[in-house]
Amino acid sequence: MMKPAILMTGPGRLSKSKRTATLLALAICCLFPGAAYSQGAAFFIDLFSEPFSFPTPNQCSSQSVVTSGLHTPVKLTFTQHGNLLVAEAGDGPNTGRISLVDPANGHRRTLLDGLPSGFVPPSNSTSGPSGLAMRGRTLYITIGAGDSTLPGAALNTRIANPNPSSPIFSSVLAVDFTPHVEQTTEGFNLTWADQLALHNGSEVSLDNGGGDQIKVRLLADFPDYLPEPRKDEANNVRAPDPFGLVIAANQLYIVDSESNSIRIVEIQTGGTTTLTNFAPVSAGHFPAEAIPVGIRFFGDQLLVSLLTSYPFPTGGAQVRIVDPATGSDEPFITGLTTAVDVLPIRGRGRTSEFLTLELSADMQSGTPGRLRRYTSPDAAPTVIADCLNMSTSMARDERTGALYITEIFTGRIVKVDASTFSSGNNVFGFEPQPITARSQK
Protein backbone atom coordinates (compact mmCIF):
# COMPACT_ATOMS: atom_id res chain seq x y z
CA MET A 1 0.00 0.00 0.00
CA MET A 2 0.99 3.60 -0.40
CA LYS A 3 2.56 5.74 2.26
CA PRO A 4 -0.54 7.53 3.57
CA ALA A 5 -0.36 11.28 3.37
CA ILE A 6 -2.32 13.49 5.70
CA LEU A 7 -4.52 16.28 4.47
CA MET A 8 -4.06 19.75 5.90
CA THR A 9 -6.31 22.71 5.29
CA GLY A 10 -3.43 25.13 5.28
CA PRO A 11 0.28 25.45 5.95
CA GLY A 12 1.86 25.20 9.38
CA ARG A 13 1.83 22.76 12.26
CA LEU A 14 -1.23 21.00 13.57
CA SER A 15 -2.55 21.63 17.04
CA LYS A 16 -2.22 18.79 19.59
CA SER A 17 -5.88 17.80 19.19
CA LYS A 18 -5.62 17.88 15.41
CA ARG A 19 -2.40 15.83 15.50
CA THR A 20 -4.16 13.23 17.63
CA ALA A 21 -7.11 13.05 15.24
CA THR A 22 -4.84 12.93 12.22
CA LEU A 23 -2.71 10.15 13.69
CA LEU A 24 -5.87 8.19 14.42
CA ALA A 25 -6.92 8.61 10.81
CA LEU A 26 -3.47 7.53 9.62
CA ALA A 27 -3.60 4.38 11.74
CA ILE A 28 -6.97 3.44 10.26
CA CYS A 29 -5.64 4.07 6.76
CA CYS A 30 -2.84 1.60 7.45
CA LEU A 31 -5.25 -0.98 8.88
CA PHE A 32 -7.73 -0.53 6.02
CA PRO A 33 -5.58 0.54 3.02
CA GLY A 34 -8.56 1.64 0.92
CA ALA A 35 -9.54 4.07 3.65
CA ALA A 36 -6.63 6.30 2.68
CA TYR A 37 -7.95 7.02 -0.81
CA SER A 38 -9.07 10.63 -1.17
CA GLN A 39 -9.05 13.40 -3.74
CA GLY A 40 -8.52 17.14 -3.72
CA ALA A 41 -5.84 17.36 -1.04
CA ALA A 42 -3.82 20.55 -0.80
CA PHE A 43 -1.08 20.27 1.81
CA PHE A 44 0.38 17.03 3.13
CA ILE A 45 2.59 16.24 6.09
CA ASP A 46 4.37 13.16 7.40
CA LEU A 47 3.44 12.61 11.03
CA PHE A 48 6.27 10.19 11.61
CA SER A 49 8.72 13.05 11.95
CA GLU A 50 7.41 13.48 15.52
CA PRO A 51 6.68 10.98 18.33
CA PHE A 52 2.90 10.99 18.81
CA SER A 53 0.82 8.51 20.80
CA PHE A 54 -2.80 7.44 20.88
CA PRO A 55 -5.01 8.83 23.64
CA THR A 56 -6.49 6.25 26.00
CA PRO A 57 -10.12 7.04 26.83
CA ASN A 58 -11.46 6.59 30.34
CA GLN A 59 -12.98 3.19 30.93
CA CYS A 60 -16.78 3.10 31.04
CA SER A 61 -18.35 2.06 34.33
CA SER A 62 -20.24 -0.66 32.44
CA GLN A 63 -17.06 -1.94 30.82
CA SER A 64 -14.44 -4.34 32.20
CA VAL A 65 -11.23 -5.72 30.69
CA VAL A 66 -11.46 -9.46 30.02
CA THR A 67 -7.94 -9.99 28.70
CA SER A 68 -5.01 -8.02 27.31
CA GLY A 69 -1.73 -8.66 25.52
CA LEU A 70 -3.35 -9.84 22.29
CA HIS A 71 -1.46 -9.26 19.03
CA THR A 72 -3.69 -6.84 17.08
CA PRO A 73 -7.10 -8.47 17.73
CA VAL A 74 -9.42 -7.80 14.81
CA LYS A 75 -12.48 -10.08 15.09
CA LEU A 76 -13.97 -12.52 17.60
CA THR A 77 -16.74 -15.07 17.85
CA PHE A 78 -18.01 -17.71 20.28
CA THR A 79 -17.55 -21.47 19.95
CA GLN A 80 -20.23 -24.01 20.79
CA HIS A 81 -18.46 -24.61 24.12
CA GLY A 82 -18.57 -20.96 25.16
CA ASN A 83 -14.99 -19.98 24.43
CA LEU A 84 -14.06 -16.84 22.52
CA LEU A 85 -12.13 -17.34 19.30
CA VAL A 86 -10.05 -14.29 18.41
CA ALA A 87 -8.44 -13.46 15.06
CA GLU A 88 -5.16 -11.60 15.67
CA ALA A 89 -3.31 -9.90 12.81
CA GLY A 90 -0.01 -10.44 14.65
CA ASP A 91 2.99 -8.23 15.38
CA GLY A 92 5.28 -9.08 12.47
CA PRO A 93 5.62 -11.28 9.38
CA ASN A 94 3.77 -14.58 9.76
CA THR A 95 2.81 -13.99 13.39
CA GLY A 96 -0.94 -14.11 12.78
CA ARG A 97 -2.74 -16.08 15.44
CA ILE A 98 -6.06 -17.56 16.47
CA SER A 99 -6.51 -17.53 20.24
CA LEU A 100 -9.00 -19.21 22.56
CA VAL A 101 -10.08 -17.00 25.47
CA ASP A 102 -12.16 -18.09 28.45
CA PRO A 103 -14.65 -15.22 28.94
CA ALA A 104 -15.05 -16.09 32.62
CA ASN A 105 -11.43 -15.48 33.63
CA GLY A 106 -9.70 -14.08 30.53
CA HIS A 107 -7.27 -16.99 30.27
CA ARG A 108 -5.80 -17.15 26.75
CA ARG A 109 -4.52 -20.19 24.90
CA THR A 110 -3.19 -20.46 21.36
CA LEU A 111 -5.17 -22.53 18.88
CA LEU A 112 -3.10 -21.79 15.77
CA ASP A 113 0.02 -19.59 15.40
CA GLY A 114 2.26 -18.76 12.44
CA LEU A 115 -0.61 -17.60 10.22
CA PRO A 116 0.16 -15.25 7.32
CA SER A 117 0.71 -11.61 8.28
CA GLY A 118 2.86 -8.76 7.10
CA PHE A 119 3.83 -5.19 7.90
CA VAL A 120 1.87 -2.45 6.16
CA PRO A 121 4.02 0.66 5.58
CA PRO A 122 4.61 3.34 6.67
CA SER A 123 3.44 2.71 10.25
CA ASN A 124 4.26 -1.02 10.21
CA SER A 125 0.76 -1.95 11.28
CA THR A 126 0.12 -5.64 10.57
CA SER A 127 -2.36 -7.27 8.23
CA GLY A 128 -3.14 -10.95 8.64
CA PRO A 129 -6.05 -12.97 10.08
CA SER A 130 -9.01 -10.61 9.72
CA GLY A 131 -12.24 -12.53 10.21
CA LEU A 132 -13.58 -15.85 11.43
CA ALA A 133 -16.77 -17.88 11.53
CA MET A 134 -17.39 -21.39 12.79
CA ARG A 135 -19.77 -24.14 11.77
CA GLY A 136 -19.65 -27.46 13.58
CA ARG A 137 -15.97 -28.22 14.16
CA THR A 138 -14.68 -26.22 11.18
CA LEU A 139 -13.34 -22.71 11.63
CA TYR A 140 -13.18 -20.49 8.54
CA ILE A 141 -10.57 -17.71 8.64
CA THR A 142 -10.09 -14.79 6.26
CA ILE A 143 -6.49 -13.68 5.71
CA GLY A 144 -5.92 -10.05 4.76
CA ALA A 145 -3.71 -8.55 2.05
CA GLY A 146 -0.60 -8.47 4.28
CA ASP A 147 2.40 -6.93 2.57
CA SER A 148 1.36 -7.97 -0.95
CA THR A 149 1.88 -4.40 -2.13
CA LEU A 150 4.36 -1.57 -1.60
CA PRO A 151 4.03 2.21 -1.87
CA GLY A 152 4.21 3.47 -5.44
CA ALA A 153 6.20 6.47 -6.61
CA ALA A 154 3.12 8.68 -6.94
CA LEU A 155 0.84 9.76 -4.12
CA ASN A 156 -1.84 7.21 -3.12
CA THR A 157 -0.49 4.51 -5.41
CA ARG A 158 0.71 0.98 -4.77
CA ILE A 159 2.79 -1.52 -6.70
CA ALA A 160 3.16 -5.28 -6.38
CA ASN A 161 5.60 -6.56 -3.77
CA PRO A 162 7.90 -9.08 -5.52
CA ASN A 163 8.72 -10.72 -2.18
CA PRO A 164 5.62 -10.86 0.04
CA SER A 165 5.94 -12.49 3.47
CA SER A 166 3.43 -15.23 2.62
CA PRO A 167 2.24 -17.05 -0.51
CA ILE A 168 -1.35 -17.17 0.78
CA PHE A 169 -2.33 -13.57 1.54
CA SER A 170 -5.90 -12.57 0.56
CA SER A 171 -7.29 -16.04 1.19
CA VAL A 172 -9.73 -18.16 3.18
CA LEU A 173 -8.51 -21.04 5.34
CA ALA A 174 -10.58 -23.88 6.80
CA VAL A 175 -9.37 -25.42 10.09
CA ASP A 176 -10.84 -28.63 11.53
CA PHE A 177 -10.33 -29.37 15.24
CA THR A 178 -12.05 -31.51 17.86
CA PRO A 179 -13.78 -30.43 21.10
CA HIS A 180 -10.87 -32.03 22.98
CA VAL A 181 -8.40 -29.80 21.15
CA GLU A 182 -10.53 -26.77 21.98
CA GLN A 183 -10.60 -27.59 25.67
CA THR A 184 -6.97 -28.65 26.14
CA THR A 185 -4.65 -27.34 23.44
CA GLU A 186 -1.75 -25.03 24.12
CA GLY A 187 -1.26 -24.39 20.44
CA PHE A 188 -0.32 -25.55 16.96
CA ASN A 189 2.09 -23.74 14.66
CA LEU A 190 1.90 -23.22 10.91
CA THR A 191 5.36 -23.07 9.32
CA TRP A 192 6.52 -21.44 6.09
CA ALA A 193 6.71 -24.93 4.55
CA ASP A 194 3.10 -25.51 5.61
CA GLN A 195 2.05 -22.26 3.92
CA LEU A 196 3.77 -23.36 0.71
CA ALA A 197 2.04 -26.73 0.90
CA LEU A 198 -1.33 -25.03 1.31
CA HIS A 199 -0.55 -22.74 -1.63
CA ASN A 200 0.24 -25.81 -3.75
CA GLY A 201 -3.11 -27.41 -2.92
CA SER A 202 -2.21 -29.82 -0.13
CA GLU A 203 -4.08 -30.25 3.14
CA VAL A 204 -1.83 -29.78 6.16
CA SER A 205 -2.12 -31.85 9.34
CA LEU A 206 -0.51 -30.32 12.42
CA ASP A 207 0.49 -32.24 15.55
CA ASN A 208 1.08 -30.58 18.93
CA GLY A 209 3.27 -33.41 20.23
CA GLY A 210 0.61 -34.55 22.66
CA GLY A 211 -1.38 -36.71 20.29
CA ASP A 212 -3.76 -34.01 19.13
CA GLN A 213 -4.06 -32.89 15.53
CA ILE A 214 -5.77 -30.21 13.52
CA LYS A 215 -6.21 -30.06 9.77
CA VAL A 216 -5.78 -26.90 7.70
CA ARG A 217 -6.73 -26.41 4.07
CA LEU A 218 -6.78 -23.48 1.69
CA LEU A 219 -10.40 -23.04 0.69
CA ALA A 220 -10.05 -19.97 -1.53
CA ASP A 221 -7.08 -17.93 -2.71
CA PHE A 222 -7.89 -14.51 -4.13
CA PRO A 223 -5.33 -12.71 -6.32
CA ASP A 224 -2.66 -10.92 -4.29
CA TYR A 225 -3.33 -7.82 -6.38
CA LEU A 226 -5.26 -6.61 -9.41
CA PRO A 227 -3.96 -4.09 -11.97
CA GLU A 228 -5.40 -0.59 -11.60
CA PRO A 229 -3.13 1.60 -13.75
CA ARG A 230 -3.12 5.37 -13.32
CA LYS A 231 -1.61 8.15 -15.36
CA ASP A 232 0.94 8.89 -12.64
CA GLU A 233 1.69 5.21 -11.88
CA ALA A 234 1.26 2.72 -14.72
CA ASN A 235 1.98 -0.20 -12.37
CA ASN A 236 -0.60 0.79 -9.77
CA VAL A 237 -2.47 -2.16 -8.25
CA ARG A 238 -5.20 -2.84 -5.70
CA ALA A 239 -4.92 -5.80 -3.31
CA PRO A 240 -8.07 -7.74 -2.35
CA ASP A 241 -8.43 -7.60 1.44
CA PRO A 242 -11.03 -10.02 2.87
CA PHE A 243 -12.08 -8.64 6.24
CA GLY A 244 -14.92 -10.70 7.69
CA LEU A 245 -17.37 -13.45 6.83
CA VAL A 246 -20.65 -15.18 7.63
CA ILE A 247 -21.91 -18.65 6.71
CA ALA A 248 -25.21 -19.65 5.12
CA ALA A 249 -26.01 -23.07 3.64
CA ASN A 250 -22.88 -24.09 1.71
CA GLN A 251 -21.57 -20.60 1.11
CA LEU A 252 -19.36 -18.03 2.80
CA TYR A 253 -20.21 -14.35 2.34
CA ILE A 254 -17.03 -12.30 2.66
CA VAL A 255 -16.56 -8.52 2.78
CA ASP A 256 -13.53 -7.24 0.86
CA SER A 257 -12.52 -3.88 2.30
CA GLU A 258 -10.14 -3.05 -0.56
CA SER A 259 -12.35 -4.06 -3.48
CA ASN A 260 -15.46 -2.60 -1.79
CA SER A 261 -17.37 -5.78 -2.48
CA ILE A 262 -19.02 -8.90 -1.09
CA ARG A 263 -17.57 -12.14 -2.38
CA ILE A 264 -19.18 -15.58 -2.22
CA VAL A 265 -17.06 -18.68 -1.64
CA GLU A 266 -18.56 -22.12 -2.20
CA ILE A 267 -17.62 -24.30 0.77
CA GLN A 268 -17.66 -27.54 -1.22
CA THR A 269 -15.56 -26.39 -4.18
CA GLY A 270 -13.81 -23.16 -3.16
CA GLY A 271 -15.28 -21.42 -6.19
CA THR A 272 -15.66 -17.65 -5.86
CA THR A 273 -18.04 -15.06 -7.29
CA THR A 274 -18.76 -11.41 -6.55
CA LEU A 275 -22.20 -10.71 -5.11
CA THR A 276 -22.08 -6.91 -5.22
CA ASN A 277 -19.79 -3.90 -5.40
CA PHE A 278 -20.42 -0.90 -3.15
CA ALA A 279 -20.43 2.53 -4.75
CA PRO A 280 -18.53 5.41 -3.13
CA VAL A 281 -20.44 7.23 -0.41
CA SER A 282 -20.85 10.97 -0.06
CA ALA A 283 -18.10 12.53 2.05
CA GLY A 284 -18.60 16.26 2.01
CA HIS A 285 -17.01 17.76 -1.08
CA PHE A 286 -15.85 14.49 -2.66
CA PRO A 287 -16.83 10.79 -2.67
CA ALA A 288 -15.23 8.40 -0.20
CA GLU A 289 -14.51 4.71 -0.61
CA ALA A 290 -17.19 2.55 1.02
CA ILE A 291 -14.74 0.19 2.87
CA PRO A 292 -17.00 -2.72 3.97
CA VAL A 293 -15.45 -4.23 7.13
CA GLY A 294 -18.29 -6.01 8.96
CA ILE A 295 -21.00 -8.43 7.86
CA ARG A 296 -23.92 -10.10 9.65
CA PHE A 297 -27.05 -11.97 8.75
CA PHE A 298 -30.40 -10.39 9.65
CA GLY A 299 -33.11 -12.88 8.80
CA ASP A 300 -32.31 -13.85 5.23
CA GLN A 301 -30.63 -10.52 4.44
CA LEU A 302 -27.08 -9.28 4.98
CA LEU A 303 -26.13 -6.24 7.03
CA VAL A 304 -22.81 -4.70 6.01
CA SER A 305 -20.94 -2.02 7.97
CA LEU A 306 -19.25 0.60 5.79
CA LEU A 307 -16.32 2.32 7.48
CA THR A 308 -15.79 4.89 4.66
CA SER A 309 -12.45 6.52 3.95
CA TYR A 310 -10.41 9.58 4.88
CA PRO A 311 -11.42 12.20 6.03
CA PHE A 312 -14.15 10.07 7.70
CA PRO A 313 -16.90 12.72 7.68
CA THR A 314 -19.14 12.75 10.74
CA GLY A 315 -22.37 11.00 9.79
CA GLY A 316 -20.93 9.69 6.51
CA ALA A 317 -20.69 5.99 7.41
CA GLN A 318 -23.63 3.59 7.37
CA VAL A 319 -24.93 0.04 7.56
CA ARG A 320 -26.41 -1.24 4.30
CA ILE A 321 -28.84 -4.12 3.84
CA VAL A 322 -28.00 -6.50 1.02
CA ASP A 323 -30.13 -9.17 -0.65
CA PRO A 324 -27.90 -12.26 -0.94
CA ALA A 325 -30.03 -13.58 -3.81
CA THR A 326 -29.67 -10.52 -6.07
CA GLY A 327 -26.88 -8.39 -4.59
CA SER A 328 -29.12 -5.33 -4.45
CA ASP A 329 -28.34 -3.05 -1.50
CA GLU A 330 -29.75 0.05 0.13
CA PRO A 331 -29.14 2.15 3.25
CA PHE A 332 -30.32 0.59 6.51
CA ILE A 333 -28.77 2.59 9.38
CA THR A 334 -27.26 5.93 8.44
CA GLY A 335 -25.61 8.83 10.26
CA LEU A 336 -22.63 6.84 11.56
CA THR A 337 -19.01 8.01 11.39
CA THR A 338 -16.69 4.95 11.38
CA ALA A 339 -18.98 1.89 11.33
CA VAL A 340 -17.18 -1.42 11.91
CA ASP A 341 -19.88 -3.79 13.18
CA VAL A 342 -23.63 -4.16 13.64
CA LEU A 343 -25.47 -6.73 15.75
CA PRO A 344 -29.18 -7.50 15.29
CA ILE A 345 -30.82 -8.15 18.66
CA ARG A 346 -34.27 -9.15 19.80
CA GLY A 347 -36.04 -6.53 21.88
CA ARG A 348 -39.30 -6.35 23.84
CA GLY A 349 -42.12 -8.09 21.99
CA ARG A 350 -39.56 -9.93 19.85
CA THR A 351 -39.07 -6.89 17.67
CA SER A 352 -35.67 -6.41 16.09
CA GLU A 353 -33.25 -3.84 17.44
CA PHE A 354 -29.63 -3.16 16.55
CA LEU A 355 -26.30 -2.42 18.17
CA THR A 356 -23.69 -0.49 16.16
CA LEU A 357 -19.98 -0.28 16.88
CA GLU A 358 -17.73 2.57 15.68
CA LEU A 359 -13.97 3.09 15.80
CA SER A 360 -14.43 6.77 16.64
CA ALA A 361 -17.44 8.99 17.19
CA ASP A 362 -15.68 11.91 15.49
CA MET A 363 -12.45 11.38 13.58
CA GLN A 364 -11.86 15.11 13.19
CA SER A 365 -11.46 15.55 16.95
CA GLY A 366 -10.05 12.10 17.71
CA THR A 367 -12.86 11.09 20.08
CA PRO A 368 -13.13 7.47 21.32
CA GLY A 369 -15.25 4.79 19.72
CA ARG A 370 -18.81 4.10 20.76
CA LEU A 371 -21.49 1.45 21.03
CA ARG A 372 -25.07 2.54 20.31
CA ARG A 373 -28.50 0.92 20.35
CA TYR A 374 -31.23 1.51 17.76
CA THR A 375 -34.80 0.40 18.49
CA SER A 376 -35.36 0.54 14.72
CA PRO A 377 -33.10 1.42 11.78
CA ASP A 378 -34.41 4.99 11.59
CA ALA A 379 -34.84 5.62 15.32
CA ALA A 380 -32.69 8.04 17.31
CA PRO A 381 -29.89 5.97 18.87
CA THR A 382 -29.05 5.54 22.54
CA VAL A 383 -25.37 5.59 23.51
CA ILE A 384 -24.41 2.51 25.55
CA ALA A 385 -20.65 3.17 25.72
CA ASP A 386 -18.66 6.12 24.39
CA CYS A 387 -15.22 5.29 25.80
CA LEU A 388 -14.04 2.46 23.56
CA ASN A 389 -10.49 2.43 22.24
CA MET A 390 -10.27 1.58 18.52
CA SER A 391 -12.83 -1.24 18.73
CA THR A 392 -13.27 -3.44 15.66
CA SER A 393 -15.84 -6.16 16.42
CA MET A 394 -18.26 -7.54 18.99
CA ALA A 395 -19.69 -10.91 19.99
CA ARG A 396 -22.55 -11.75 22.34
CA ASP A 397 -22.65 -14.49 24.96
CA GLU A 398 -26.03 -16.17 24.44
CA ARG A 399 -26.05 -17.43 28.02
CA THR A 400 -25.62 -14.07 29.75
CA GLY A 401 -26.32 -11.51 27.04
CA ALA A 402 -22.98 -9.78 27.70
CA LEU A 403 -21.07 -8.22 24.82
CA TYR A 404 -17.36 -8.77 24.20
CA ILE A 405 -15.50 -6.19 22.11
CA THR A 406 -12.01 -6.23 20.58
CA GLU A 407 -9.73 -3.17 20.86
CA ILE A 408 -7.20 -3.50 18.10
CA PHE A 409 -4.32 -1.29 19.22
CA THR A 410 -4.60 -1.85 22.98
CA GLY A 411 -4.64 -5.63 22.43
CA ARG A 412 -7.63 -6.03 24.74
CA ILE A 413 -11.06 -7.61 24.87
CA VAL A 414 -13.53 -5.64 26.97
CA LYS A 415 -16.90 -6.73 28.28
CA VAL A 416 -20.10 -4.67 28.38
CA ASP A 417 -22.70 -6.06 30.79
CA ALA A 418 -26.11 -6.97 29.41
CA SER A 419 -27.79 -4.86 32.09
CA THR A 420 -26.51 -1.81 30.24
CA PHE A 421 -28.81 -2.51 27.32
CA SER A 422 -31.63 -4.55 28.89
CA SER A 423 -35.29 -3.64 29.02
CA GLY A 424 -37.26 -4.83 32.03
CA ASN A 425 -36.82 -8.58 32.42
CA ASN A 426 -35.98 -9.01 28.75
CA VAL A 427 -32.26 -9.11 27.98
CA PHE A 428 -31.36 -8.00 24.49
CA GLY A 429 -28.83 -9.88 22.44
CA PHE A 430 -30.66 -12.56 20.46
CA GLU A 431 -29.16 -12.60 16.99
CA PRO A 432 -31.54 -14.13 14.45
CA GLN A 433 -30.08 -17.03 12.50
CA PRO A 434 -30.15 -16.66 8.71
CA ILE A 435 -33.15 -18.40 7.19
CA THR A 436 -30.93 -20.05 4.62
CA ALA A 437 -28.74 -21.49 7.39
CA ARG A 438 -31.69 -22.66 9.51
CA SER A 439 -33.11 -24.60 6.58
CA GLN A 440 -29.94 -26.67 6.39
CA LYS A 441 -30.02 -27.91 9.99
PyMOL commands that set and color helices and strands:
alter all, ss='L'
color gray80, all
select helices_A, chain A and resi 16-31+33-36+47-49+179-184+192-199+348-350+418-421+435-438
alter helices_A, ss='H'
color red, helices_A
select strands_A, chain A and resi 6-8+43-45+63-67+73-78+84-88+96-101+108-115+118-120+125-127+129-135+138-143+149-151+158-160+171-176+188-189+204-207+213-221+226-227+237-238+242-248+251-256+261-266+272-277+281-283+286-288+292-298+301-306+317-322+329-336+339-346+352-358+369-374+382-388+391-396+403-407+412-416
alter strands_A, ss='S'
color yellow, strands_A
deselect
rebuild
show_as cartoon
